[in-house]
Amino acid sequence: MLQERFGDVTFKGKPLTVFGVALLPGDMATEVTLNDKGFDGRKPLLASTAGKIRLINVVPSLNTGICDAQTRRFNQEASTFGDKVVVVTVSVDLSFAQVEWCAAKGVDRVLMFSDHYDMAFGDAYGTHIKELRIEQRAIFVVDEEDVVRYVEYVPEISQHPAYEAALAAVRELM
């Protein structure tokens, strides 16, 4: 049975329930299998990005203003990281919708993974919002050894994350 954390996230001030344990820096990242936007089927997130620093950008849906801006910001930043870092976005959008969104927005430096199938990521990383079946906005930085080095769970769905703090965590690991 998954832990439920009522009130850890709000939407327009209304408290909601999040499934899963909130991760902390120093925790081991959990391997989850997700659909990728390339229709290659389901892929293990950590194994498919092994040996890299990962900035994992978690958004409720790409078709909302903040999620759009957040993902495009990290796509832009990805070009400054070189090949030691991979930026991953996880949302509950279907894979084909992620493909269409990336094409429309010119997003080409971010790996896109869909958690729509079974909410495996949300349950493992503590971002699955029970009432809405979407992800809580969050940022994780995971090092090459699969250790979580930075965590931000954004407490209000309609707020931006702390971009600079997440980017500083990535740069510190580089």
Biotite code that builds the C-alpha atoms (Angstrom):
import biotite.structure as struc

atoms = struc.array([
    struc.Atom([0.000, 0.000, 0.000], chain_id="A", res_id=1, res_name="MET", atom_name="CA", element="C"),
    struc.Atom([1.379, 3.372, -1.006], chain_id="A", res_id=2, res_name="LEU", atom_name="CA", element="C"),
    struc.Atom([1.834, 6.127, 1.503], chain_id="A", res_id=3, res_name="GLN", atom_name="CA", element="C"),
    struc.Atom([-0.627, 8.993, 1.040], chain_id="A", res_id=4, res_name="GLU", atom_name="CA", element="C"),
    struc.Atom([0.494, 12.557, 1.802], chain_id="A", res_id=5, res_name="ARG", atom_name="CA", element="C"),
    struc.Atom([-2.560, 14.810, 2.062], chain_id="A", res_id=6, res_name="PHE", atom_name="CA", element="C"),
    struc.Atom([-1.869, 18.514, 1.684], chain_id="A", res_id=7, res_name="GLY", atom_name="CA", element="C"),
    struc.Atom([1.688, 18.189, 0.341], chain_id="A", res_id=8, res_name="ASP", atom_name="CA", element="C"),
    struc.Atom([0.428, 19.818, -2.858], chain_id="A", res_id=9, res_name="VAL", atom_name="CA", element="C"),
    struc.Atom([-2.352, 22.243, -3.623], chain_id="A", res_id=10, res_name="THR", atom_name="CA", element="C"),
    struc.Atom([-4.119, 23.309, -6.784], chain_id="A", res_id=11, res_name="PHE", atom_name="CA", element="C"),
    struc.Atom([-5.308, 26.914, -6.609], chain_id="A", res_id=12, res_name="LYS", atom_name="CA", element="C"),
    struc.Atom([-5.078, 26.609, -2.835], chain_id="A", res_id=13, res_name="GLY", atom_name="CA", element="C"),
    struc.Atom([-7.095, 23.367, -2.557], chain_id="A", res_id=14, res_name="LYS", atom_name="CA", element="C"),
    struc.Atom([-5.140, 20.613, -0.736], chain_id="A", res_id=15, res_name="PRO", atom_name="CA", element="C"),
    struc.Atom([-4.676, 17.346, -2.625], chain_id="A", res_id=16, res_name="LEU", atom_name="CA", element="C"),
    struc.Atom([-3.255, 13.909, -1.863], chain_id="A", res_id=17, res_name="THR", atom_name="CA", element="C"),
    struc.Atom([0.056, 12.669, -3.242], chain_id="A", res_id=18, res_name="VAL", atom_name="CA", element="C"),
    struc.Atom([0.920, 8.966, -3.398], chain_id="A", res_id=19, res_name="PHE", atom_name="CA", element="C"),
    struc.Atom([4.396, 7.753, -2.489], chain_id="A", res_id=20, res_name="GLY", atom_name="CA", element="C"),
    struc.Atom([7.215, 8.733, -0.179], chain_id="A", res_id=21, res_name="VAL", atom_name="CA", element="C"),
    struc.Atom([8.816, 12.135, -0.693], chain_id="A", res_id=22, res_name="ALA", atom_name="CA", element="C"),
    struc.Atom([12.443, 11.556, -1.693], chain_id="A", res_id=23, res_name="LEU", atom_name="CA", element="C"),
    struc.Atom([15.340, 13.343, -0.043], chain_id="A", res_id=24, res_name="LEU", atom_name="CA", element="C"),
    struc.Atom([18.865, 14.110, -1.215], chain_id="A", res_id=25, res_name="PRO", atom_name="CA", element="C"),
    struc.Atom([20.974, 11.017, -0.577], chain_id="A", res_id=26, res_name="GLY", atom_name="CA", element="C"),
    struc.Atom([18.177, 8.552, -1.365], chain_id="A", res_id=27, res_name="ASP", atom_name="CA", element="C"),
    struc.Atom([18.734, 6.032, -4.128], chain_id="A", res_id=28, res_name="MET", atom_name="CA", element="C"),
    struc.Atom([16.673, 6.733, -7.233], chain_id="A", res_id=29, res_name="ALA", atom_name="CA", element="C"),
    struc.Atom([14.237, 3.972, -8.129], chain_id="A", res_id=30, res_name="THR", atom_name="CA", element="C"),
    struc.Atom([14.238, 2.342, -11.549], chain_id="A", res_id=31, res_name="GLU", atom_name="CA", element="C"),
    struc.Atom([10.898, 2.693, -13.301], chain_id="A", res_id=32, res_name="VAL", atom_name="CA", element="C"),
    struc.Atom([9.812, 1.682, -16.779], chain_id="A", res_id=33, res_name="THR", atom_name="CA", element="C"),
    struc.Atom([8.038, 4.351, -18.817], chain_id="A", res_id=34, res_name="LEU", atom_name="CA", element="C"),
    struc.Atom([6.878, 4.930, -22.380], chain_id="A", res_id=35, res_name="ASN", atom_name="CA", element="C"),
    struc.Atom([9.223, 7.138, -24.360], chain_id="A", res_id=36, res_name="ASP", atom_name="CA", element="C"),
    struc.Atom([8.082, 9.670, -26.929], chain_id="A", res_id=37, res_name="LYS", atom_name="CA", element="C"),
    struc.Atom([9.798, 7.804, -29.739], chain_id="A", res_id=38, res_name="GLY", atom_name="CA", element="C"),
    struc.Atom([7.285, 4.959, -29.620], chain_id="A", res_id=39, res_name="PHE", atom_name="CA", element="C"),
    struc.Atom([10.112, 2.528, -28.942], chain_id="A", res_id=40, res_name="ASP", atom_name="CA", element="C"),
    struc.Atom([7.969, 0.967, -26.269], chain_id="A", res_id=41, res_name="GLY", atom_name="CA", element="C"),
    struc.Atom([8.673, 1.021, -22.594], chain_id="A", res_id=42, res_name="ARG", atom_name="CA", element="C"),
    struc.Atom([12.160, 1.902, -21.354], chain_id="A", res_id=43, res_name="LYS", atom_name="CA", element="C"),
    struc.Atom([13.800, 1.842, -17.944], chain_id="A", res_id=44, res_name="PRO", atom_name="CA", element="C"),
    struc.Atom([14.478, 5.444, -16.989], chain_id="A", res_id=45, res_name="LEU", atom_name="CA", element="C"),
    struc.Atom([17.757, 4.990, -15.115], chain_id="A", res_id=46, res_name="LEU", atom_name="CA", element="C"),
    struc.Atom([19.232, 2.231, -17.297], chain_id="A", res_id=47, res_name="ALA", atom_name="CA", element="C"),
    struc.Atom([18.497, 4.168, -20.487], chain_id="A", res_id=48, res_name="SER", atom_name="CA", element="C"),
    struc.Atom([20.376, 7.186, -19.092], chain_id="A", res_id=49, res_name="THR", atom_name="CA", element="C"),
    struc.Atom([23.080, 5.271, -17.192], chain_id="A", res_id=50, res_name="ALA", atom_name="CA", element="C"),
    struc.Atom([26.382, 7.004, -16.553], chain_id="A", res_id=51, res_name="GLY", atom_name="CA", element="C"),
    struc.Atom([24.861, 10.472, -16.876], chain_id="A", res_id=52, res_name="LYS", atom_name="CA", element="C"),
    struc.Atom([23.784, 13.151, -14.461], chain_id="A", res_id=53, res_name="ILE", atom_name="CA", element="C"),
    struc.Atom([20.014, 13.406, -14.870], chain_id="A", res_id=54, res_name="ARG", atom_name="CA", element="C"),
    struc.Atom([17.895, 16.489, -14.408], chain_id="A", res_id=55, res_name="LEU", atom_name="CA", element="C"),
    struc.Atom([14.404, 15.001, -14.146], chain_id="A", res_id=56, res_name="ILE", atom_name="CA", element="C"),
    struc.Atom([11.762, 17.611, -14.881], chain_id="A", res_id=57, res_name="ASN", atom_name="CA", element="C"),
    struc.Atom([8.314, 16.454, -13.729], chain_id="A", res_id=58, res_name="VAL", atom_name="CA", element="C"),
    struc.Atom([5.232, 18.265, -15.012], chain_id="A", res_id=59, res_name="VAL", atom_name="CA", element="C"),
    struc.Atom([1.478, 17.614, -14.811], chain_id="A", res_id=60, res_name="PRO", atom_name="CA", element="C"),
    struc.Atom([0.795, 18.211, -18.534], chain_id="A", res_id=61, res_name="SER", atom_name="CA", element="C"),
    struc.Atom([2.823, 19.789, -21.326], chain_id="A", res_id=62, res_name="LEU", atom_name="CA", element="C"),
    struc.Atom([-0.261, 21.592, -22.623], chain_id="A", res_id=63, res_name="ASN", atom_name="CA", element="C"),
    struc.Atom([-0.415, 24.051, -19.746], chain_id="A", res_id=64, res_name="THR", atom_name="CA", element="C"),
    struc.Atom([1.433, 27.341, -19.528], chain_id="A", res_id=65, res_name="GLY", atom_name="CA", element="C"),
    struc.Atom([3.811, 26.637, -16.658], chain_id="A", res_id=66, res_name="ILE", atom_name="CA", element="C"),
    struc.Atom([4.606, 23.083, -17.800], chain_id="A", res_id=67, res_name="CYS", atom_name="CA", element="C"),
    struc.Atom([5.281, 24.391, -21.292], chain_id="A", res_id=68, res_name="ASP", atom_name="CA", element="C"),
    struc.Atom([7.572, 27.154, -20.020], chain_id="A", res_id=69, res_name="ALA", atom_name="CA", element="C"),
    struc.Atom([9.330, 24.836, -17.560], chain_id="A", res_id=70, res_name="GLN", atom_name="CA", element="C"),
    struc.Atom([10.100, 22.179, -20.156], chain_id="A", res_id=71, res_name="THR", atom_name="CA", element="C"),
    struc.Atom([11.198, 24.696, -22.787], chain_id="A", res_id=72, res_name="ARG", atom_name="CA", element="C"),
    struc.Atom([13.496, 26.348, -20.206], chain_id="A", res_id=73, res_name="ARG", atom_name="CA", element="C"),
    struc.Atom([15.211, 23.057, -19.413], chain_id="A", res_id=74, res_name="PHE", atom_name="CA", element="C"),
    struc.Atom([15.438, 22.236, -23.136], chain_id="A", res_id=75, res_name="ASN", atom_name="CA", element="C"),
    struc.Atom([17.313, 25.506, -23.619], chain_id="A", res_id=76, res_name="GLN", atom_name="CA", element="C"),
    struc.Atom([19.597, 24.830, -20.636], chain_id="A", res_id=77, res_name="GLU", atom_name="CA", element="C"),
    struc.Atom([20.342, 21.299, -21.893], chain_id="A", res_id=78, res_name="ALA", atom_name="CA", element="C"),
    struc.Atom([22.511, 22.749, -24.658], chain_id="A", res_id=79, res_name="SER", atom_name="CA", element="C"),
    struc.Atom([24.891, 24.177, -22.045], chain_id="A", res_id=80, res_name="THR", atom_name="CA", element="C"),
    struc.Atom([25.489, 20.904, -20.205], chain_id="A", res_id=81, res_name="PHE", atom_name="CA", element="C"),
    struc.Atom([27.409, 18.873, -22.761], chain_id="A", res_id=82, res_name="GLY", atom_name="CA", element="C"),
    struc.Atom([27.253, 15.092, -22.889], chain_id="A", res_id=83, res_name="ASP", atom_name="CA", element="C"),
    struc.Atom([27.648, 14.448, -19.128], chain_id="A", res_id=84, res_name="LYS", atom_name="CA", element="C"),
    struc.Atom([24.062, 15.506, -18.404], chain_id="A", res_id=85, res_name="VAL", atom_name="CA", element="C"),
    struc.Atom([20.720, 14.395, -19.754], chain_id="A", res_id=86, res_name="VAL", atom_name="CA", element="C"),
    struc.Atom([17.488, 16.298, -19.200], chain_id="A", res_id=87, res_name="VAL", atom_name="CA", element="C"),
    struc.Atom([14.402, 14.124, -18.869], chain_id="A", res_id=88, res_name="VAL", atom_name="CA", element="C"),
    struc.Atom([10.796, 15.285, -18.710], chain_id="A", res_id=89, res_name="THR", atom_name="CA", element="C"),
    struc.Atom([8.149, 13.041, -17.176], chain_id="A", res_id=90, res_name="VAL", atom_name="CA", element="C"),
    struc.Atom([4.450, 13.794, -17.599], chain_id="A", res_id=91, res_name="SER", atom_name="CA", element="C"),
    struc.Atom([1.218, 11.842, -17.877], chain_id="A", res_id=92, res_name="VAL", atom_name="CA", element="C"),
    struc.Atom([0.707, 13.038, -21.444], chain_id="A", res_id=93, res_name="ASP", atom_name="CA", element="C"),
    struc.Atom([0.419, 10.198, -23.948], chain_id="A", res_id=94, res_name="LEU", atom_name="CA", element="C"),
    struc.Atom([3.545, 9.511, -26.001], chain_id="A", res_id=95, res_name="SER", atom_name="CA", element="C"),
    struc.Atom([2.001, 10.750, -29.251], chain_id="A", res_id=96, res_name="PHE", atom_name="CA", element="C"),
    struc.Atom([0.975, 13.998, -27.552], chain_id="A", res_id=97, res_name="ALA", atom_name="CA", element="C"),
    struc.Atom([4.548, 14.454, -26.308], chain_id="A", res_id=98, res_name="GLN", atom_name="CA", element="C"),
    struc.Atom([5.829, 13.993, -29.886], chain_id="A", res_id=99, res_name="VAL", atom_name="CA", element="C"),
    struc.Atom([3.379, 16.561, -31.230], chain_id="A", res_id=100, res_name="GLU", atom_name="CA", element="C"),
    struc.Atom([4.160, 19.038, -28.447], chain_id="A", res_id=101, res_name="TRP", atom_name="CA", element="C"),
    struc.Atom([7.932, 18.722, -28.958], chain_id="A", res_id=102, res_name="CYS", atom_name="CA", element="C"),
    struc.Atom([7.549, 19.267, -32.713], chain_id="A", res_id=103, res_name="ALA", atom_name="CA", element="C"),
    struc.Atom([5.317, 22.305, -32.216], chain_id="A", res_id=104, res_name="ALA", atom_name="CA", element="C"),
    struc.Atom([7.599, 23.880, -29.597], chain_id="A", res_id=105, res_name="LYS", atom_name="CA", element="C"),
    struc.Atom([10.974, 22.968, -31.114], chain_id="A", res_id=106, res_name="GLY", atom_name="CA", element="C"),
    struc.Atom([11.966, 20.929, -28.059], chain_id="A", res_id=107, res_name="VAL", atom_name="CA", element="C"),
    struc.Atom([14.749, 18.608, -29.200], chain_id="A", res_id=108, res_name="ASP", atom_name="CA", element="C"),
    struc.Atom([17.233, 18.257, -26.314], chain_id="A", res_id=109, res_name="ARG", atom_name="CA", element="C"),
    struc.Atom([14.989, 16.676, -23.684], chain_id="A", res_id=110, res_name="VAL", atom_name="CA", element="C"),
    struc.Atom([14.145, 12.994, -23.389], chain_id="A", res_id=111, res_name="LEU", atom_name="CA", element="C"),
    struc.Atom([10.404, 12.662, -22.928], chain_id="A", res_id=112, res_name="MET", atom_name="CA", element="C"),
    struc.Atom([8.818, 9.874, -20.905], chain_id="A", res_id=113, res_name="PHE", atom_name="CA", element="C"),
    struc.Atom([5.123, 9.240, -20.311], chain_id="A", res_id=114, res_name="SER", atom_name="CA", element="C"),
    struc.Atom([3.888, 7.970, -16.948], chain_id="A", res_id=115, res_name="ASP", atom_name="CA", element="C"),
    struc.Atom([0.344, 7.603, -18.280], chain_id="A", res_id=116, res_name="HIS", atom_name="CA", element="C"),
    struc.Atom([0.384, 3.804, -18.429], chain_id="A", res_id=117, res_name="TYR", atom_name="CA", element="C"),
    struc.Atom([0.628, 2.940, -14.734], chain_id="A", res_id=118, res_name="ASP", atom_name="CA", element="C"),
    struc.Atom([1.907, 5.989, -12.811], chain_id="A", res_id=119, res_name="MET", atom_name="CA", element="C"),
    struc.Atom([5.039, 4.000, -11.897], chain_id="A", res_id=120, res_name="ALA", atom_name="CA", element="C"),
    struc.Atom([7.206, 7.108, -11.740], chain_id="A", res_id=121, res_name="PHE", atom_name="CA", element="C"),
    struc.Atom([4.683, 9.069, -9.699], chain_id="A", res_id=122, res_name="GLY", atom_name="CA", element="C"),
    struc.Atom([4.310, 6.265, -7.187], chain_id="A", res_id=123, res_name="ASP", atom_name="CA", element="C"),
    struc.Atom([8.071, 5.667, -6.865], chain_id="A", res_id=124, res_name="ALA", atom_name="CA", element="C"),
    struc.Atom([9.098, 9.327, -6.724], chain_id="A", res_id=125, res_name="TYR", atom_name="CA", element="C"),
    struc.Atom([6.157, 10.612, -4.679], chain_id="A", res_id=126, res_name="GLY", atom_name="CA", element="C"),
    struc.Atom([4.580, 12.795, -7.384], chain_id="A", res_id=127, res_name="THR", atom_name="CA", element="C"),
    struc.Atom([1.315, 10.935, -8.204], chain_id="A", res_id=128, res_name="HIS", atom_name="CA", element="C"),
    struc.Atom([-1.599, 13.225, -7.351], chain_id="A", res_id=129, res_name="ILE", atom_name="CA", element="C"),
    struc.Atom([-4.434, 10.905, -6.360], chain_id="A", res_id=130, res_name="LYS", atom_name="CA", element="C"),
    struc.Atom([-7.428, 13.138, -7.098], chain_id="A", res_id=131, res_name="GLU", atom_name="CA", element="C"),
    struc.Atom([-6.281, 14.241, -10.569], chain_id="A", res_id=132, res_name="LEU", atom_name="CA", element="C"),
    struc.Atom([-4.087, 11.311, -11.719], chain_id="A", res_id=133, res_name="ARG", atom_name="CA", element="C"),
    struc.Atom([-1.332, 13.687, -12.784], chain_id="A", res_id=134, res_name="ILE", atom_name="CA", element="C"),
    struc.Atom([2.198, 14.363, -11.565], chain_id="A", res_id=135, res_name="GLU", atom_name="CA", element="C"),
    struc.Atom([3.048, 16.936, -8.923], chain_id="A", res_id=136, res_name="GLN", atom_name="CA", element="C"),
    struc.Atom([5.433, 19.487, -10.390], chain_id="A", res_id=137, res_name="ARG", atom_name="CA", element="C"),
    struc.Atom([8.888, 18.474, -9.192], chain_id="A", res_id=138, res_name="ALA", atom_name="CA", element="C"),
    struc.Atom([12.584, 18.508, -10.059], chain_id="A", res_id=139, res_name="ILE", atom_name="CA", element="C"),
    struc.Atom([15.078, 15.770, -9.233], chain_id="A", res_id=140, res_name="PHE", atom_name="CA", element="C"),
    struc.Atom([18.799, 15.755, -9.924], chain_id="A", res_id=141, res_name="VAL", atom_name="CA", element="C"),
    struc.Atom([20.197, 12.230, -9.920], chain_id="A", res_id=142, res_name="VAL", atom_name="CA", element="C"),
    struc.Atom([23.929, 11.549, -10.240], chain_id="A", res_id=143, res_name="ASP", atom_name="CA", element="C"),
    struc.Atom([25.752, 8.923, -12.321], chain_id="A", res_id=144, res_name="GLU", atom_name="CA", element="C"),
    struc.Atom([25.486, 6.418, -9.452], chain_id="A", res_id=145, res_name="GLU", atom_name="CA", element="C"),
    struc.Atom([21.669, 6.805, -9.225], chain_id="A", res_id=146, res_name="ASP", atom_name="CA", element="C"),
    struc.Atom([21.825, 8.844, -6.015], chain_id="A", res_id=147, res_name="VAL", atom_name="CA", element="C"),
    struc.Atom([19.302, 11.663, -5.680], chain_id="A", res_id=148, res_name="VAL", atom_name="CA", element="C"),
    struc.Atom([21.297, 14.864, -5.127], chain_id="A", res_id=149, res_name="ARG", atom_name="CA", element="C"),
    struc.Atom([18.574, 17.536, -5.387], chain_id="A", res_id=150, res_name="TYR", atom_name="CA", element="C"),
    struc.Atom([14.820, 17.450, -4.848], chain_id="A", res_id=151, res_name="VAL", atom_name="CA", element="C"),
    struc.Atom([12.113, 20.050, -5.207], chain_id="A", res_id=152, res_name="GLU", atom_name="CA", element="C"),
    struc.Atom([8.440, 19.227, -4.832], chain_id="A", res_id=153, res_name="TYR", atom_name="CA", element="C"),
    struc.Atom([6.595, 22.377, -5.882], chain_id="A", res_id=154, res_name="VAL", atom_name="CA", element="C"),
    struc.Atom([3.851, 22.801, -3.268], chain_id="A", res_id=155, res_name="PRO", atom_name="CA", element="C"),
    struc.Atom([1.333, 24.599, -5.534], chain_id="A", res_id=156, res_name="GLU", atom_name="CA", element="C"),
    struc.Atom([0.650, 23.185, -9.010], chain_id="A", res_id=157, res_name="ILE", atom_name="CA", element="C"),
    struc.Atom([0.315, 26.684, -10.480], chain_id="A", res_id=158, res_name="SER", atom_name="CA", element="C"),
    struc.Atom([3.821, 27.771, -9.358], chain_id="A", res_id=159, res_name="GLN", atom_name="CA", element="C"),
    struc.Atom([7.125, 27.542, -11.190], chain_id="A", res_id=160, res_name="HIS", atom_name="CA", element="C"),
    struc.Atom([9.967, 25.506, -9.698], chain_id="A", res_id=161, res_name="PRO", atom_name="CA", element="C"),
    struc.Atom([13.215, 27.060, -8.465], chain_id="A", res_id=162, res_name="ALA", atom_name="CA", element="C"),
    struc.Atom([15.011, 26.841, -11.810], chain_id="A", res_id=163, res_name="TYR", atom_name="CA", element="C"),
    struc.Atom([18.305, 28.325, -10.680], chain_id="A", res_id=164, res_name="GLU", atom_name="CA", element="C"),
    struc.Atom([18.612, 26.030, -7.656], chain_id="A", res_id=165, res_name="ALA", atom_name="CA", element="C"),
    struc.Atom([18.075, 22.941, -9.830], chain_id="A", res_id=166, res_name="ALA", atom_name="CA", element="C"),
    struc.Atom([20.542, 24.162, -12.444], chain_id="A", res_id=167, res_name="LEU", atom_name="CA", element="C"),
    struc.Atom([23.117, 24.948, -9.730], chain_id="A", res_id=168, res_name="ALA", atom_name="CA", element="C"),
    struc.Atom([22.755, 21.380, -8.415], chain_id="A", res_id=169, res_name="ALA", atom_name="CA", element="C"),
    struc.Atom([23.477, 20.014, -11.888], chain_id="A", res_id=170, res_name="VAL", atom_name="CA", element="C"),
    struc.Atom([26.482, 22.289, -12.392], chain_id="A", res_id=171, res_name="ARG", atom_name="CA", element="C"),
    struc.Atom([27.892, 21.311, -8.991], chain_id="A", res_id=172, res_name="GLU", atom_name="CA", element="C"),
    struc.Atom([27.888, 17.642, -10.058], chain_id="A", res_id=173, res_name="LEU", atom_name="CA", element="C"),
    struc.Atom([29.554, 18.425, -13.374], chain_id="A", res_id=174, res_name="MET", atom_name="CA", element="C"),
])
